[in-house]
Amino acid sequence: MLSKDFDFEKSIKELEKIAASLENEQITLDESIALFEKGVKLSKDCSEYLESAKQKIITLTEKESEDNG
């Protein structure tokens, strides 16, 4: 479950930074693994956030249809 202070845009920017860092050949294998793990968690959090937003849209759309139907 996401925390209430989850920031989708900030997380996407962080994922972009991680991807850029992983492309850098100057980091160690251990650093790469740590960044990858962080990226996987951020990716899952973003996916969960998007799924929640999708469900809200579906619910609102269905409610609107019922109210107008």
ABEGO torsion letter per residue (X at the ends): XBBAABBAAAAAAAAAAAAAAAABAABBAAAAAAAAAAAAAAAAAAAAAAAAAAAAAAAAAAAAAAAAX
